[in-house]
Amino acid sequence: MSKKQLLLQTAAQMIREDGISQLSLERLATKAGITKAGVLYHFDSKANLLRQMNEMAIETFETRIIDHLSDGPYPFTRAYALATLDDVDHGDTDLIAVFISSQEDAASESIWSNVSTGWNERFAADGPDQDAILKLRLLCDGFWFAALYGYSESFKDRAATLIREACDELLEGGG
């Protein structure tokens, strides 16, 4: 892992633990065990750091969506749901925190708004039963929050089962 990736992941962890308002380049340097100049080499401002963290979170999630795309009905919706489960399976709650905290930063919110618009278009084109798609999306969104806020493993396991069952229903065409 490169120093830059380490800094991005450390910053995401700091957001999850302390909130976006507590993130600063100085605190990041201290937490990462490097100088502030070392942080500034990669990120010239907190805004630049936040932008790159959001881009990393989006890129990671989009890659997982692509990995899960398959034939059959509702391919994007099912891939989105399975990518959601991957985020938690890979322990990426820090990336989830980046997304949730993006609402506190106007530039980050704009990045996610653009991505969300693209996802909405892909969901709309994915299949005829838009209510079934919405149900699965809401399950996924709830799952992200549950993972971020440390719900019990049994809760997360049951929610993951419901998400997988909803994917199977879409695959079978039952919506």
C-alpha positions in Angstrom: 0.0 0.0 0.0 1.4 3.4 -1.0 1.8 6.2 1.6 -1.0 8.1 -0.2 -3.4 5.2 0.2 -2.4 4.8 3.8 -3.2 8.5 4.4 -6.5 8.2 2.6 -7.5 5.2 4.7 -6.3 6.8 7.9 -8.3 9.9 7.2 -11.4 7.8 6.5 -10.8 6.0 9.8 -10.5 9.4 11.6 -13.8 10.5 10.1 -15.5 7.3 11.2 -14.2 7.7 14.7 -14.3 11.4 15.3 -16.4 13.0 12.6 -15.4 15.1 9.6 -15.1 18.3 11.7 -12.2 16.8 13.6 -10.2 16.0 10.5 -7.3 18.2 9.8 -4.0 17.7 8.0 -2.1 18.2 11.2 -4.1 15.5 13.0 -3.8 13.2 10.0 0.0 13.6 10.1 0.2 12.8 13.8 -2.1 9.8 13.4 -0.1 8.5 10.4 3.2 9.2 12.1 4.6 11.5 9.5 5.2 15.2 9.2 2.6 17.7 8.1 4.8 18.4 5.1 4.5 14.7 4.2 0.8 15.0 4.2 1.0 18.2 2.2 3.1 16.4 -0.4 0.0 14.3 -1.3 -2.8 16.7 -0.4 -2.5 20.5 -0.6 -5.6 21.1 1.5 -8.3 19.4 3.5 -10.7 20.0 0.6 -8.3 18.1 -1.7 -8.0 15.3 0.8 -11.7 15.0 1.1 -12.2 15.0 -2.7 -9.7 12.2 -3.1 -11.2 10.2 -0.2 -14.6 10.4 -1.8 -13.1 9.5 -5.2 -11.4 6.5 -3.6 -14.7 5.4 -1.9 -16.6 5.7 -5.2 -14.0 3.9 -7.2 -13.8 1.1 -4.7 -17.6 0.7 -4.7 -17.9 1.0 -8.5 -15.2 -1.7 -9.0 -17.2 -4.0 -6.7 -20.4 -3.3 -8.7 -18.6 -4.2 -11.9 -17.2 -7.4 -10.3 -20.8 -8.5 -9.5 -22.5 -7.6 -12.8 -23.9 -10.7 -14.4 -26.6 -11.9 -16.8 -30.2 -12.1 -15.8 -32.8 -9.6 -14.7 -31.9 -6.5 -12.8 -28.1 -6.8 -13.2 -27.2 -3.4 -11.9 -29.5 -3.6 -8.9 -28.2 -7.0 -7.9 -24.6 -6.0 -8.4 -25.2 -2.8 -6.3 -26.6 -4.9 -3.5 -23.8 -7.5 -3.6 -21.2 -4.7 -3.7 -22.9 -3.3 -0.5 -22.3 -6.6 1.2 -18.7 -6.6 0.0 -18.1 -3.2 1.7 -18.9 -4.8 5.1 -17.3 -8.2 4.3 -14.1 -6.3 3.5 -14.3 -4.2 6.7 -14.7 -1.0 4.7 -16.8 0.8 7.2 -14.4 3.7 7.0 -15.3 4.2 3.4 -19.0 4.1 4.4 -18.2 6.9 6.9 -16.7 8.9 4.1 -20.0 8.7 2.2 -22.2 9.5 5.2 -20.0 12.4 6.3 -20.0 13.8 2.8 -23.2 15.6 3.6 -21.2 17.9 5.9 -18.9 19.0 3.1 -20.4 20.8 0.1 -17.7 19.7 -2.4 -18.0 16.1 -1.3 -21.8 16.2 -1.3 -21.6 17.4 -4.9 -19.4 14.5 -5.9 -21.8 12.0 -4.4 -24.8 13.8 -5.9 -23.3 13.3 -9.4 -22.6 9.6 -8.7 -26.0 9.1 -7.2 -27.6 10.7 -10.3 -25.8 8.1 -12.5 -26.9 5.3 -10.2 -30.5 6.5 -10.3 -30.4 6.4 -14.1 -29.0 2.8 -14.0 -31.6 1.7 -11.5 -34.4 3.2 -13.6 -33.2 1.4 -16.7 -32.6 -1.9 -14.8 -36.0 -3.5 -14.8 -39.7 -3.0 -14.8 -40.5 -3.4 -11.1 -39.2 -0.2 -9.7 -40.7 -0.9 -6.3 -38.6 -4.1 -6.0 -35.5 -2.1 -6.9 -36.4 0.6 -4.3 -36.9 -2.0 -1.6 -33.5 -3.5 -2.3 -31.9 -0.1 -2.4 -33.4 0.8 1.0 -32.2 -2.5 2.5 -28.7 -1.6 1.2 -28.8 1.9 2.6 -30.0 0.6 6.0 -27.3 -2.0 5.9 -24.6 0.7 5.4 -25.9 2.6 8.4 -26.1 -0.5 10.6 -22.5 -1.5 9.7 -21.2 2.0 10.4 -23.0 2.4 13.8 -21.9 -1.1 15.0 -25.2 -3.0 15.1 -24.8 -6.5 16.4 -23.4 -9.2 14.1 -26.7 -11.1 14.3 -28.5 -8.0 13.0 -26.0 -7.6 10.2 -26.1 -11.3 9.4 -29.9 -11.2 9.1 -29.9 -8.0 7.1 -27.3 -9.6 4.7 -29.6 -12.6 4.3 -32.5 -10.3 3.5 -30.4 -8.5 0.9 -29.3 -11.8 -0.7 -32.9 -13.1 -0.7 -34.1 -9.9 -2.4 -31.4 -10.4 -5.1 -32.5 -13.9 -5.6 -36.1 -12.7 -6.0 -35.0 -10.2 -8.7 -33.0 -12.9 -10.4 -36.0 -15.2 -10.5 -38.1 -12.4 -11.9 -40.4 -12.3 -8.9 -39.5 -8.7 -8.1 
